[in-house]
């Protein structure tokens, strides 16, 4: 079993979000998984320009570090996404990476995978970032097992980070258990079914423009 943790903070080893991602991976490792931590800020990932070449050909026109990262995600059973709250959302580094993954949403490439999210904030909004990242995972087709958010910017937050790291460790254990047991969640299954139906219809309507995605769903037996 392989689990990849993707840290969207640009602060390197000083990042508290990175510590949470690592705590999740530590919990997953203790439960028997092989784990890997990736700092997105250390990768060269170009902006998506909406050219739709990936829809047509299944690959991006940009020759950068995203290709290897994406292949790594596809090879993983579990995905941990982490980002601090930067102006009510994820960091620019994380968003740049996520914007390059729309082909995987159209093709629901993460069906059968599991994931979770973590976030930190200096004042507020960490919970909103966790919710957003888990929605991204759901949009990709993955099942989500939870998240950890923590606010660490005031004197009253003493000890909050340590408590959050413990929760993140437990979340990593839970992630592995969900993968091992192939757990299902009725509400999420409904979301996946609706997303598949929507994407199949969208791709079928654009079959002449998006041959890669059309062939993907045809080979999957979703298009006659």
N, C-alpha and C positions, 0 to 999 in steps of 0.2 A: 504494500500500500504506500502510495506517495502523496504527500501533502505539501503544497507550495504556499508560502506566505509572502504577500506583496505589500511592502511598506511604501506609502505615498508621501511620507514626510521627507523634506530635503535636508534635515538636520543631522543625518548620519547617526553615529553611536550616541549622540546626545538626545536623540528623539525619544520622547516618552511613548509615542505611538509605536515606534519600532520595538520598544520593550514589551508592549502589549502583544504585538504580533509574535515576537519571540516566545512569550509566555504561552501563547496558544500552541505554537510549534513544540515547545517543551512538553506540554501536556500530551500532545499527539504522539511524540516520540516515546514517552513513558508507556503509552498504550500500544506500542509496537509499530508505529508508522515510520517510514523514511521521510525526512523533512528537509526543506530548503527555504532559505530566506532571501528575498530579492528586494533591493532598494531601487525603486524606479528612478529616483533622481540621479543614479549613477549610470543609467542607460541613455543612449541616444535614440530618442523616439520622436519622429517628425509629427507635425499636426496632420490630422485628417483634413482633406480638402473637398470631400464629398464628391469625388469623381466617379464612384460606383464601379471602378475597375474590379474590386474584390467581388462585387455582385456578379460580374460577367465572367471572371476568370478564376476566382477563388484565391487570389493572391494580391497583395498590395503593390503599388508602383514604387513605394519607398523601400530602399535597401538600407535597413537600419536594424537596431536591436530588438524591435518589436517582434519580428518573425520568430526568433529563437525563444523569446518569452512566451509567445502565444503557443508555440509547439510544446513548450514545457507545461503550460496550463492544460493543454489537451491531453497530455500524457499523465496528468495528475488525477487522483481520485477525489482529493479535497482541495479547496482553495480558500485561503484566508485573505481578506482585503482589509487594509488598515489605512486610515488617513486622519490627520488632525482636522479640526474645523477651521478653515480659512474663509472668512467672510461668508458664513452660512452655507458652506459646501466643502467638497473635497479640495485638496491642493491642485494646482495647475498640472503638476507632474502626473498625479493619478488620473485626472480628467483627460489629459492628452492620451494616456494609454487606453482608457475606456472608450474614447471616441474612435479608436482604431479597430474596435472589436465588433462593429455592427454586422459584419457578415456572419459572425457566430450567432448573433441574435436571430437573424433571418433564417438561419439553418438550424437553430436550436442545438448547437454543437455541445452544450454542457449537460444535456439530458443524462441522467444517471449519476451525475457528480453531486457532491455535497459541499457546502461552504458556510462561512460565517464572517462576521465583520467586527472590527474594533475601531474606536476613535477616542481621541482626547481633545479637550478644549480648555482655553484659559479662562473663559467666562461662562459660556453656555453653548448649546447646539451640538454637543457630541452625540447625543441620542439621535438627532436628525441625520447626522452623517452616517451613523450605523444603519438607520432605517433605509437611507438612500442606497448604500452599498449592498445591503441585502436585497433590495428591489432589483438592482443590477444583476445580481446572481440569479434571481428568479427569472428575470428577462432572458438570461442566457440558457435557462432550462435546468439550473441546479436547484437542489433542495437546500434550504437554509436551516441551520440548527440553533441559531441564536446570535447574540452579540454582546459586547461589553463596551460601555461608554463611561467616561470619567471626566469630571471637571477638576482641574488642579491649579487654578489661578488665584486662589485666595487663601488667607491664613486659616480659614475654617476647613480647608481641604487637607489638612495634615493627616497623613495615613491613608488618604484616598487612593493614591497610586498603588501602594502595597496591596490594598484590598482588591483593586482592579486587576492586578497581576495574578492574584490567586483565582479570581473569577475566570480570567483568561486561560489559565492553566486547566481549570476544570472544563472550560469550553472546548479546549483541544482534545481532552479525553472523550467528551461527549461527541465530538466530530468523528473520531475514530469509531466509536461504538455505533454511530448511525450508519457509517459506511459498511462496517462489518455485518450489521443486521439488515442492511438494505431497507432502512426505515422509510415509511411513507407518511405523508401528512395530507389528509383529505382536502384542506383548503388550498394547499400548494398544488396538489394534483389537478384541481379544478383550474388553477391559473395556468399550469402547463398545457392542459388540454385546450383551453381557450387560445393560448398563444400559438400552439401548433396549428389550430384551425385558421387563425388569422394570418399567420405567415404563409401557410400553404396557399391560401386564397390570394394573398398579395403577390407572391412569386408567380403563381399561375397566370395572373393578370399581366405580368411583365415578362413572360417567358421569352419573348423575342429579344429583350434587352438584357436579361439576367440568365443566360444559359447555364452558368455554373450552378446557381441556386435551383433552377428548374430541374436540372439533372440530379441534384442532391435529393430533392423530395421525390422525384420519380423513382430513383433507386431505392428510396426508403419505403416505397409502396404507398405513398400518400397521394400521389397524382397518377391516375390511370394511364 
